[in-house]
Amino acid sequence: MASWRLSTIAVIGFLLLASAGSAMSAYAQSTSSGDILRLKEDAPAEYVVKKGDTLWDIAGFYLDDPWLWTELWRVNESVDNPHLIYPGDKLYLSWVDGRPTLSRKVTRTVLPEGVIEPKGNALRMFPSELIEPFITAHSVYSESQYEQAPQVLGDNRAAPRVNGMTPVFVTGQMPDVKYQILTPVKRLDDAVLLRHVADARVLMQQRDMTEMEIIRPQREIRRGDRVVEAQQFEMPELLVPASGQATGAIVASLNERQQQGKWDIVVLNIGEQDGVEAGQMYRAIRPGTEIFMDGENPEAVRETKASDALSRYWRATMELPAHTTSELMVINTQAKTSFAIVLRSNEWLSIGAEVLPMQL
């Protein structure tokens, strides 16, 4: 049966390649890892990369499951760095050994003086202008790191809130380096999610405190905010999708809303200690509802109703299957937490949703 299927697939691949314009027909191609590479019915035979495109956009033009984009380039050994795609490049869809693949024709513009025009920046994986402001403005510290960090005392009036126009005083003797002021957003399990509200520099050290100048305040600064050495996070140009490794839950979001959608960044309660790495894929699920089956008609179990909560232990029940609501990719990790981006969602994603590892 397996050899018959492989032969059929090879024949289909040949016919699609030989028929003009038919290379985009619906087709399921087995990969070496056992996954299915599904081309979209309207996948373009040729595509000219445009300014503003992302790698995820282009993968979505061709695949039902964009995270399998490496399989589309995998058999094309002529492309050393398939992620280095530039506006103006032309992509070609073809079939190699019965497998769909994308090849790239690199375009170069020669200026009148004979100089090749620089190509500019390669495409990013995601729309960085939507993501990086949230990532760079948030961080997670362990409870002990948070408690030990120097605190803002306020201005010399000890005002509980300052706008950054006057210097502030901070506990402890601070070395003369660049600093960031962070305000707590949400307490997590043995950790704290913080938001960057201003930069700061040392003006003067006084006994057991340091006077600091506020630079580029973005929000008001509050007494008790923490002061840490400045850190620079850069979004990786390429994250290769990989199978997830742990089960966890969404515990917070960087936009501070209760419901999340595509391109939103959420915080997971699993991190490096759980084997989580950037690029891993997870799916959020909505648990199935439990139903009483021994009445005249099936009836949903209402957890908030005391009688239902008790009678479910002796009545006949059936649990409906869980439903996948969203797919996420981890883009940054900490010891016990990680940041993940929502790549696809068919309904609003809520804080507290369970996440399971995807197997690619």
C-alpha positions in Angstrom: 0.0 0.0 0.0 2.8 2.4 0.9 4.7 1.8 -2.3 1.5 2.3 -4.4 1.0 5.6 -2.7 4.5 6.8 -3.3 4.3 5.7 -7.0 1.0 7.6 -7.4 2.5 10.7 -5.8 5.4 10.6 -8.2 3.1 10.3 -11.2 0.9 13.1 -10.0 4.0 15.3 -9.4 5.2 14.6 -13.0 1.8 15.4 -14.5 1.5 18.6 -12.5 4.9 19.7 -13.7 4.2 18.9 -17.3 0.8 20.7 -17.4 1.2 24.4 -17.7 -0.5 26.2 -14.9 -1.4 23.0 -13.1 1.4 22.9 -10.6 -0.8 24.6 -8.0 -3.5 21.9 -7.9 -4.5 20.5 -4.5 -1.9 18.1 -3.4 -0.7 16.4 -0.2 3.0 15.5 -0.3 4.5 13.3 2.4 7.7 14.6 3.9 10.6 12.4 5.2 9.5 13.2 8.8 6.0 11.9 8.2 4.4 15.4 8.0 2.1 16.4 5.1 3.2 19.3 3.0 0.0 20.7 1.7 0.1 23.2 -1.2 -2.7 25.7 -1.5 -4.9 25.3 -4.6 -4.1 28.9 -5.6 -0.3 28.7 -4.8 1.4 30.9 -7.5 3.8 29.3 -10.0 5.8 32.5 -9.9 5.9 35.3 -7.3 7.9 38.6 -7.2 8.8 39.5 -3.7 7.4 42.9 -2.7 8.5 45.4 -0.1 6.6 44.8 3.1 6.3 41.0 2.5 7.5 38.7 5.4 8.7 35.2 5.2 5.5 34.1 7.0 3.4 35.9 4.3 5.2 34.1 1.5 5.0 30.7 3.2 1.3 31.3 3.6 0.9 31.9 -0.2 2.0 28.3 -0.8 1.2 26.2 2.3 -1.8 25.5 4.5 0.7 25.1 7.4 3.3 27.9 6.9 5.5 26.6 9.7 6.5 23.8 7.3 8.2 26.3 5.0 11.6 24.7 5.5 10.3 21.6 3.7 9.4 23.7 0.7 13.1 24.8 0.4 14.6 21.6 1.8 15.4 19.9 -1.5 16.7 23.0 -3.2 20.4 22.8 -2.4 21.2 25.8 -4.6 19.7 28.1 -1.9 22.3 28.3 1.0 20.2 30.7 3.0 16.6 30.5 1.9 15.5 33.1 4.5 17.7 35.7 2.8 15.0 36.9 0.3 14.9 40.5 -0.9 12.2 42.6 -2.5 12.4 42.1 -6.3 13.6 38.5 -6.1 11.4 36.1 -8.1 10.3 32.8 -6.7 9.5 29.8 -8.8 7.4 26.8 -7.8 8.5 23.5 -9.4 8.7 19.8 -8.6 11.9 17.9 -7.9 11.8 14.1 -7.5 8.0 14.4 -7.0 8.3 17.0 -4.3 7.3 20.7 -4.5 10.1 23.2 -4.0 10.7 26.9 -4.4 13.7 28.2 -6.2 14.8 31.8 -6.3 16.1 34.1 -9.1 18.1 36.9 -7.5 17.6 40.2 -9.2 20.3 42.9 -9.4 19.8 46.5 -10.5 22.7 48.0 -12.3 22.9 51.8 -12.0 23.8 54.0 -15.0 27.4 54.4 -13.6 27.8 50.6 -13.7 27.5 50.0 -10.0 25.1 47.4 -8.7 22.4 48.9 -6.5 22.4 47.6 -2.9 19.5 45.3 -2.3 18.6 46.7 1.1 17.3 44.6 4.0 16.3 41.0 3.6 12.7 40.1 4.5 12.0 39.5 8.2 10.1 36.5 9.4 7.3 38.5 11.0 6.1 42.1 10.8 8.7 43.5 13.1 7.0 46.9 13.5 4.1 45.1 15.2 6.1 42.9 17.4 9.4 44.4 18.4 7.9 47.4 20.4 6.2 44.9 22.7 9.2 42.6 23.0 11.7 45.3 23.7 9.4 47.0 26.3 8.8 43.9 28.4 10.9 41.5 30.5 10.4 38.8 33.1 12.5 38.7 36.3 12.4 36.0 38.9 10.9 37.0 42.3 14.3 37.2 43.9 15.8 39.3 41.1 12.9 41.7 41.4 13.1 42.0 45.1 16.9 42.6 45.0 16.8 45.3 42.3 17.2 48.9 43.3 14.0 50.8 43.8 12.9 54.3 42.8 12.2 56.4 45.9 10.8 59.4 44.0 12.0 63.0 43.6 13.3 64.9 46.6 9.6 65.4 47.7 9.2 61.6 47.8 6.3 62.1 45.3 4.7 58.7 44.6 4.6 59.5 40.9 7.0 61.6 38.7 6.8 62.6 35.1 10.6 62.4 34.4 11.1 66.2 34.4 13.1 66.2 37.7 15.8 63.8 38.9 14.8 60.8 41.0 16.5 59.0 43.9 17.2 55.3 43.8 18.2 53.0 46.6 21.9 51.9 46.7 25.1 53.0 45.1 24.8 52.7 41.3 27.8 52.4 38.9 27.9 54.9 36.1 26.3 52.8 33.3 23.1 53.0 31.3 19.9 52.0 33.1 16.3 51.2 32.5 13.4 51.8 34.8 10.8 49.0 34.9 7.4 49.0 36.4 5.6 45.7 37.4 2.7 44.7 35.1 1.7 41.3 36.6 2.9 38.9 39.2 3.4 35.4 37.8 4.3 32.2 39.6 7.7 33.0 41.2 8.3 35.7 38.6 7.2 39.3 37.7 6.3 40.7 34.3 7.7 44.2 33.9 7.4 47.0 31.4 10.1 49.5 30.4 8.9 53.0 31.3 12.1 55.1 31.0 15.9 55.1 30.6 18.1 56.7 33.3 21.7 57.8 34.0 23.6 58.5 37.1 24.0 62.1 38.2 25.4 61.8 41.7 25.9 59.2 44.4 24.9 60.1 48.0 25.6 57.7 50.9 23.1 54.9 50.5 21.3 56.3 47.4 21.9 57.5 43.9 20.5 60.6 42.1 19.5 59.8 38.5 18.4 61.7 35.5 15.3 60.4 33.6 15.9 59.9 29.9 13.1 59.3 27.3 10.2 58.7 29.7 7.5 56.7 28.0 5.1 56.5 31.0 4.9 58.0 34.5 7.5 56.6 36.9 6.2 55.3 40.3 7.8 54.9 43.6 8.9 51.3 43.9 9.7 50.9 40.2 12.9 48.8 39.7 16.1 50.1 38.1 18.3 47.6 36.1 21.2 47.8 33.7 20.0 48.5 30.2 19.6 45.4 28.0 19.1 45.3 24.3 16.9 42.6 22.7 17.0 42.1 19.0 14.4 40.0 17.2 16.1 37.1 15.5 16.0 37.3 11.7 15.1 33.7 11.4 13.4 31.2 13.7 13.2 27.7 12.3 9.9 26.1 13.4 10.4 23.1 15.7 8.3 20.7 17.7 7.3 21.9 21.2 8.6 20.2 24.3 6.3 21.0 27.2 2.7 21.5 28.3 1.8 24.8 29.9 -0.6 27.7 30.0 -0.9 31.4 28.9 -0.4 33.5 32.0 -0.2 37.0 30.6 0.0 39.1 27.5 2.2 42.0 26.5 -0.7 44.1 25.3 -2.3 43.7 28.8 -5.7 42.6 27.3 -7.6 39.6 28.3 -8.2 38.4 24.8 -5.6 37.9 22.1 -5.5 37.5 18.3 -3.0 37.1 15.5 0.4 38.7 16.0 -0.2 39.3 19.7 2.5 38.3 22.2 1.6 36.1 25.1 3.6 34.9 28.1 3.7 31.1 28.7 4.5 29.6 32.1 7.1 27.2 30.6 10.7 28.2 29.8 14.2 27.0 29.4 14.0 24.8 32.5 11.2 22.9 30.7 13.2 22.5 27.4 11.5 25.4 25.7 13.5 27.1 22.9 12.8 29.9 20.5 11.1 28.5 17.3 9.1 25.8 19.1 5.5 25.5 18.1 2.5 25.2 20.5 -1.2 25.1 20.1 -3.7 26.6 22.5 -6.8 24.5 23.3 -10.3 25.1 24.6 -11.3 22.1 26.8 -14.4 20.1 25.8 -17.5 20.5 27.9 -18.7 17.6 30.0 -22.3 16.4 29.3 -24.8 14.5 31.4 -25.9 11.5 29.4 -28.4 9.8 31.7 -31.3 12.3 31.4 -34.1 12.5 28.8 -31.7 14.7 26.7 -28.0 15.3 26.9 -27.3 18.3 29.2 -24.2 20.3 29.7 -22.6 20.1 33.2 -22.5 23.6 34.7 -19.5 23.8 37.0 -20.8 26.8 38.7 -24.0 25.0 39.8 -23.4 23.2 43.1 -25.7 20.3 42.3 -24.0 19.6 38.9 -20.6 19.8 40.5 -21.6 17.1 43.0 -23.8 14.9 40.8 -21.2 14.5 38.1 -19.4 12.0 40.4 -22.2 9.4 40.1 -24.1 10.4 37.0 -23.2 9.1 33.6 -21.2 11.8 31.7 -19.4 12.2 28.5 -16.6 14.8 27.8 -16.5 16.5 24.4 -13.1 16.7 22.7 -10.8 19.7 23.2 -10.6 22.2 20.3 -7.5 23.9 19.0 -8.1 27.6 19.0 -4.7 29.1 18.1 -1.2 28.2 17.0 1.9 29.9 18.6 5.6 30.1 18.1 8.0 30.8 21.0 10.2 33.8 20.1 12.0 34.5 23.4 12.7 32.4 26.5 13.5 32.9 30.2 14.3 30.4 32.9 10.6 29.6 33.8 8.6 31.6 31.2 8.7 32.4 27.5 7.2 34.8 25.0 5.2 33.4 22.2 3.6 35.0 19.1 0.1 34.0 18.0 0.5 32.9 14.4 -3.0 31.7 13.6 -6.3 31.9 15.6 -9.8 31.0 14.8 -11.3 32.7 17.9 -10.2 35.0 20.6 -7.5 33.5 22.8 -7.9 34.0 26.6 -5.5 34.3 29.5 -5.4 30.9 31.2 -5.7 28.8 28.0 -3.8 25.6 28.1 -1.0 25.1 25.5 0.2 21.8 24.2 3.3 21.1 22.1 2.9 20.7 18.3 4.7 17.8 16.7 6.1 19.0 13.3 
